[in-house]
Structures are given as C-alpha cells and as structure tokens.
Amino acid sequence: MTGFKCFTELVQSLPATVPFVGPEEQERKRGEPFLARLGANESGFGPSPAVIEALAKEAPDIWKYGDSQNFDLRTALADHLGVDYANLMVGEGVDGLLGLAVRMVVSPGTPVVTSLGAYPTFNYHVAGFGGRLVTVPYREDREDLDGLLEAVLREDAPLVYLSNPDNPMGSWWEGGKVLGLADSLPETTMLVLDEAYCEFAPQGALPAIDSLLARPNVIRMRTFSKAYGLAGMRIGYAIGAPETIRTFDKIRNHFGMSRLSLVAAEAALKDQDYLRGVVADVSSARDRIAEIASASGLKALPSATNFVAIDCGRDGPFARAVLDALVYRGVFVRMPGVAPLDRCIRVSAAPAPELDAFARLLPAALDEAATRVG
C-alpha cells in the first residue's frame, strides 16, 4: 500500500505547511534551549498568581470535560466588557476561532482579502478550505485600509481580515479609521478584526466595544495568550452580533476547551491589577528593546503590542542573516515574511535577563550578518 487514496482533491493538493516553526522544534535541532525566548510574543512575565492558585484547586477535577457552553467564562467576559452573554463565543485561541470563521464563509475558490505579510495562520486556514487569497501590500508599515476596501469591492470578497494592533509590525490604526472601514464594507462582506494585542493598544486605537455589536458582518477576536500570559492554555474569544455568534455553535468543537483553560482564563480576568502591571512591564521592555536597537545603529518601529519590530536598515537577506546569527547564539526571534517588511526582525517584550542576553549578543550577530551578506 502506497498511501490512502481517498483524501479530497483539495487536501491532496495542499503542501504540508506549518505557519510558524516553534521554538521547541528549533531547540531540538540546536540540541540545547534558547537563552532568550523572544520570538513568539508570549508573556515572559507569566500569569497572575491567582491563576496558579485556581489551577491547583481545579486540578483534581480534570477527569471531567469542560463545560460545553463555557458558561462561567462567557458570563465573566460579558460583565467585564459590558456586553451580553449572547455576544460572546469562547474557543481554542484566536487561531482556532479564525479557522471557524473561515469555515463559515469560505468554499473552494472564494476570494478572501488580507494584507500581504499579515498573520500567516489566517492564510493557512483560507488555503485549508480552498479559498483564494487576495493580498494588499502594507503602506508605511501599516495595513492599508483603503487598499483592503478596494480589493473587497473589486473581488466581491465575502471575507476580509484586519489585525489592529498589527502583527508583525506592531503598528495600529485609530478606532475611528477601523469603524470607517466597517461602515464602508458591503453587508455581504465579513470583517474579521483580530485584536489579540488590544490590552497594549494606546487610548483611542480600539473602536468602542458597543460600536460594532449590531453589525452581523463583524467578528472581533481577542485572546488570553498575550497580556494575560496564558498562551499554553489556548483560549480566546469572539465578540459579535448574537446571530453571528450563534453560527459558531453549528461547527465548533463543543468540548474543545479544557476545564483548566476555562478556570485559568476566569481567574486571569478577575485580576486586573496584575494585568495592568504586565502592561506596564511590557511598555518598559519595549523602551529597553528600542534602546538596544539604537545602541547598535538600528531603528525600533513604534509598537502598540508586546513586541517591537526592529528595522535592520537593509533588506530581507540581511535581516534573515541577523536572525540566523541570533538563533545560533541562543536568542529566539522572528521576522516578517515578505518585502519590504522583511527588512525587520521582531523581538518580544520580556523580563530583563532575556533582554540582557539580546543586548549582549546582538552586536556580534550584526557583524556576522554583515560578513555573510556583504
């Protein structure tokens, strides 16, 4: 037997793809752990101590499935955000929710609009359901709202993706501009608004929470992976009109959330004092990253996230050489995948010891890159 013959034509046509090569896989290849884990935009500041306490208390009950309706967390989120329970859906991180949103809309050949160089996991889901990606280049290191709208209208696209604040550049649009895009979209186009980094956004960067609730063609997505320090728990949530949120129930994995994830998220949400401390720590770390970059003659771009894009001053091959040299020295970072964004490396905010390692090893990495690339 040479292999199973009855996979769909679509699945057979797709390459084996991993949107991101994880740090653990890279550590296995290196044969040792990284000194500094600065590439995945996790929170090295960790979760609230209240989360650890809640997990320990819940651990004896992990023989039970999680609540299929995620009722307690959805209720807590509704109270926190000032929305109704019916406006919320919980899922396996933003990545899982993105897959469900794409599944709702995309059939083979469906045009889907996104920015060239934006979050690749969204593209992965679109390809998995046979969609046709229509990409719009960034403009001045920000997603081009006018260009996205133009592409939607030109292609009659039923789905468009925007992250605000943005990954991988850390840039952002004011909330009024995002509302303007939503106002301009046809009623037949779904806007997926990825707000994974919302807790770090400056004042005014996010549309008011109630400003988009009445629009059945807008889904906002947020996560506990970043500011709340729960990336390993895989938990995110979608905010939208009740009729749109109910659609998730047709296709989601109703027992996809573990009891521990739900308990951890609820405990994290309650500890807003700790969250504010993390946001302050991230702001300080961004300033430190900018100082490290400047000391080596590089430029840090303004960021509304928990990472900083550093302009290496040349082109993609040079930035890749810098990244490779850092990884070789034990500093895990990432970089955007397409020009002209790929002139940058992306460095996550982290506690001082990891940034100290980055500061210590960056000059040698730059020297090696200059020697290799010329």
Protein Blocks (a to p, Z undefined) as FASTA:
>chain_A
ZZdfkbcfklmmpccddfbacfklmmmmnopacfbdcknopafkbpafklmmmmmmmmmm
mmpccdfklmmmmmmmmmmnopafklpccdehjklmmmmmmmmmmcghiacdddehiafk
lmmmmmmnopacdddddeehiacfklmmmmmmmnopabdcddddddfklpacdfklmmmm
mmmpcfkbccdddfklmmmpcehiaccfklmmmpmkbccdddfklmnopmmnopaddddd
fklmmmmmmmpcfklpcfklmmmmmmmmmmmmlmmmmmmmmmmmmmmmmmmmmmnopacd
ddfbfbdcddehiafklmmmmmmmmmmnopacdddfbdfklmpccdddddfklmmmmmmm
mmmmmmmmmmmnZZ
